[in-house]
Amino acid sequence: MIETISNKHLIYKYKIKDFFKHKNEIISLIKKIPWNPLNEPGQRIYHTDWNLPQNFQREYIDYINSTILNDYVKHMLDKWQTSYSISHLWFQCYRKNDFHTWHTHSSTNLTNIFYINLPDQNYKTKFKCFKEEIEIPIEEGYILTIPAYILHSSPINQSLEEKIIISFNSEIKV
């Protein structure tokens, strides 16, 4: 079921059924992607497939499409009562001292963050809308859905444990 976090900002979260049954398999499939760091102004990410070609083989996407995202999409369709589609999906693994500064996602309605491994609440995504910081309680096994215009950032990971998320953009047709 989709839980409303903020009616004012249209923020929702969705708990993945039996997430911990899938967690290790998702991580294992992500680790099959050849190491691909992203280190440029505003972001330092140990491993991601964000910048790999869309036709690059990603077994983790096949896995989560068949085990997780189908149910999520059904719930979103029920919530919005209109068409809903996912347009781009990628993972990000943050090791110690990795981060991603404030940004938005253009050319889409919604952005989504699926929390796979969150070593500490201090490293959850931060949000800001029109200079107002928004506190969102979140934990592993949830997909957080926000309007794409909301600023968000991943704070510096000071843990020795990786923070792993899968992010995706999505559209609703109104």
N, C-alpha and C positions, 0 to 999 in steps of 0.2 A: 504494500500500500504506500502511496505517496503521502508524506507528511509535510504540511505547510509550516515553514519556519518563519516566513515573513510575508504577509499579504501586501504590505506597503512596497516591498522590493521584489515580490514574486520569486521567492527563494523556497526551494523544496528539497527534501531528502528522501531517499528510498533505501530501505534496508534489503540487502541481498539475502535471499533465503539460503540457508546452509552455506554461508560464505566460507567458513573455516574448512569445509569439505573441499573447496576449490582453491583456496589461497596458495598452497604450495605448488599446485600444478600451474597456476597462472604465473607465479614467479619463475618456475622452471622453464616455461615456454618463453617468457621475456628474456631470460638469460641465454637462450639459443640465438638471439639476434646478435650479430657481431658487435663488439664494443664500438660505440659511437658517441663520444663525448661532445658536448656543446659548450664552448667556452668563448663568449663574446661579451661586449659591454651589456650589462644588465642581467646576465645569466651565466651561471656555471652549473652545468648538469653533467654528472658523471656518465650517464648512459641514457640515450633516448633514440627513438626512431622517427621523431617529428620531421626531420629533414631528409629522410630516406625516400626514394621514389614510391609512389602509391602502389605500384605493382610489385614491390618487394614482398617476398613471402613472409607472412606474419602468422604463425600457428596460434599464438595467443588470441588473436582476433577471432579466428575460427572457433576456438574453444569458448570464449566468452559470448560470442554470438549464439552458439548452440546451447549454452548452459545458463546464461545470466541475462543477456540483453533482450532476448525475446520477451521475457516477462516484464522487464522494465519498460520496453516500448509499449506493450499492451496496457500497462498502467498509465503511461503518458497519454495514450490515445483516449482512454477512458476519462482522464482528467480534463483534457483540452477539447474533446469531442470534435476533433479536426485532424487533418493529416499531420504526421510527425515523422521526421526522418533524421538519421545520423549522417553527417556529411564528411567527417574526418575524425580519425581516432588514432591516438599515439600514447606511448608510455613515457614516464620520466622517473629516473632513479637518482636520488640525491644522496650523496655520501657526505661525510664530514666536510663542512665549510662550503657546500654547494648551496645555491639560492637562485631565485628568479624574481626580479624586481617587479614593481607595479606595472600592470599591463591590462589590456582588454582584448577581446577577440572581435575583429571586424568581419563584416560580410556574413554574419550568422545571427540568429535570434538568441540562442541559448548556448551556454558552455556548461560542461559537466565534468565533475572530478570524482573518480571512483578510487576510493582509498583502499589500497592493497596492503601496505605496511606503513604504520604510523608509530614510530618509536616513542613519541611523547606528544602531549597536547600542545606544547610550545612550538611544534613544527607544523601544525595544521595551517592550511591556507588562510591568509588574512584578506579581509574585504573592506572596500571603501566605496561609498556611493555619494557623490556630491559632497565630499569632504567629511562625511559621516562614517566613522568606522562601524562596521557591523560584526558583532560577535556571533559566531555560528558554532554550536556544539556539534562535533562530528567525531566519528571513530572508524576504525577499519571495518570494511564490509558495507559501507554506505556509498551511494552515489548522490552527490550534491549537485543540484541544478540551479543555475543562476542566469539572469539576463546577461548577455554577452557584453553589455556596456558597463557593467560593474567592474571597477578596478579590483584586481586581486594580485597577490604576491605569495611566493613561498619564502618564508624567512630562512636565514642561514641555519642549516642543519648542524648543530653542535654535537650531535650524537655520533657514536661509532657505528650505530645501526643505520641501515639505509631507510630512507623514506621512499616509498614506491607508490606512484599513482598512475592511473590511466585516465587520460583526458579525452573528451570528444566534444565536437560542436554538433548542434542539432537545430532543426528548424521546425517551426509550427506554421501552418498556413491558416491565416484568420480571414 
